[in-house]
Each structure stands twice: as structure tokens, then as C-alpha cells.
Amino acid sequence: MLFGVRRQAGSLTKDVIAQINGSLRQSLSPRHVPDEIHEIASVPRTLSGKKLEIPVKRLLTGTAYEKAVSLDAMANPESMAFFQQLAGDSTY
């Protein structure tokens, strides 16, 4: 999966997705083209500004929300709502 922060709502169109896929295929390899591309409002970050890649991965691979994420350590806890919904967990 690839997650991209939107400049404006709805900016991730089919044409943009095709352009991203084509660019990744050409500059890297077909192996790097993601199966899914999702538009997000913001990247989950810690209080010190680091991206929360591992908690997002854990959440998307089935770890319970409470065990995957520490909201007290986040600068923008609302950013996890999308990933929680994508994982199918509605307890946020």
C-alpha cells in the first residue's frame, strides 16, 4: 500500500494514480508499484515529528488498536482514524 497526503480533498484521481504507478514502474521497477494507493489527510507523527510507520503497519496487519498505537506519544492522534477504519476496527 502507498499512502499520500492530499493537497486538497479529492486530488487523488485515477489519472494521478496512473501517473504515480507509471513513474514508479519506470524509475524503479514493476515490483515497486503498489497494489493500493490511498489518500490521507495527514501522516501520523510522534511528538518529536517522526513518522509512525510501525504502528500503522501493526494496525493494518491485525494488531489491536490499543496495542499498536500509543495516543499519548502522538502529535496528531486524529490521523490514525483512517488507518483504523481501513483495518476494520471501529473503536477509535
C-alpha positions as MATLAB code, in Angstrom:
seq = 'MLFGVRRQAGSLTKDVIAQINGSLRQSLSPRHVPDEIHEIASVPRTLSGKKLEIPVKRLLTGTAYEKAVSLDAMANPESMAFFQQLAGDSTY';
ca = [
       0.000    0.000    0.000;
       1.020    3.567   -0.638;
      -0.373    6.458    1.358;
      -0.199   10.028    0.091;
      -1.089   13.254    1.847;
      -3.585   15.240   -0.155;
      -3.049   18.837   -1.148;
      -6.784   19.230   -1.454;
      -9.630   16.796   -0.941;
     -10.211   14.552   -3.923;
      -6.882   15.277   -5.583;
      -6.028   11.585   -5.934;
      -7.798   10.841   -9.213;
      -7.438    7.817  -11.481;
      -5.118    9.845  -13.704;
      -2.880   10.752  -10.761;
      -2.795    7.108   -9.631;
      -1.829    6.010  -13.156;
       0.902    8.665  -13.237;
       2.296    7.521   -9.863;
       2.241    3.874  -10.931;
       3.889    4.671  -14.261;
       6.600    6.737  -12.613;
       7.378    4.022  -10.063;
       7.404    1.349  -12.758;
       9.751    3.353  -14.987;
      12.172    4.758  -12.406;
      12.297    1.710  -10.114;
      10.614   -1.469  -11.342;
       7.148   -3.023  -11.744;
       7.790   -4.689   -8.408;
       7.579   -1.306   -6.667;
       4.117   -0.434   -7.991;
       1.701   -0.613   -5.031;
      -1.463   -2.678   -5.115;
      -3.389    0.154   -3.490;
      -2.897    3.910   -3.198;
      -4.820    5.778   -0.518;
      -5.230    9.489    0.041;
      -4.793   10.559    3.683;
      -5.260   13.901    5.431;
      -2.002   13.731    7.384;
       0.827   11.365    8.251;
       0.682   10.065   11.844;
       3.633   11.529   13.764;
       5.171   11.340   17.223;
       5.508   14.383   19.449;
       9.046   14.824   18.105;
       7.819   14.701   14.486;
       8.852   11.187   13.461;
       6.532    9.190   11.193;
       4.649    6.330   12.856;
       5.235    3.660   10.211;
       5.496    0.629   12.516;
       2.275    1.300   14.491;
       0.396    1.794   11.208;
       1.817   -1.464    9.853;
       0.885   -3.316   13.036;
      -2.630   -1.938   12.942;
      -3.073   -2.936    9.296;
      -1.764   -6.453    9.953;
      -4.303   -7.163   12.660;
      -2.837   -5.923   15.943;
      -5.487   -4.463   18.236;
      -5.601   -0.665   18.119;
      -4.811   -0.289   21.825;
      -1.663   -2.404   21.446;
      -0.499   -0.911   18.127;
      -0.749    2.791   18.982;
       0.022    4.997   21.979;
      -2.091    8.122   21.545;
      -0.152    9.905   24.307;
       3.002    9.758   22.165;
       1.313   11.237   19.090;
       1.294   14.816   17.851;
      -1.815   14.182   15.724;
      -3.820   11.216   17.071;
      -6.751   12.030   14.763;
      -4.593   10.919   11.824;
      -4.923    7.291   12.941;
      -8.692    7.238   12.328;
      -8.229    6.483    8.620;
      -5.892    3.566    9.296;
      -8.170    2.205   11.987;
     -11.108    2.327    9.597;
      -9.010    0.688    6.866;
      -8.077   -2.088    9.281;
     -11.747   -2.600   10.086;
     -11.529   -1.569   13.726;
     -14.210    0.907   14.766;
     -13.239    1.551   18.390;
     -11.458    4.898   17.767;
];
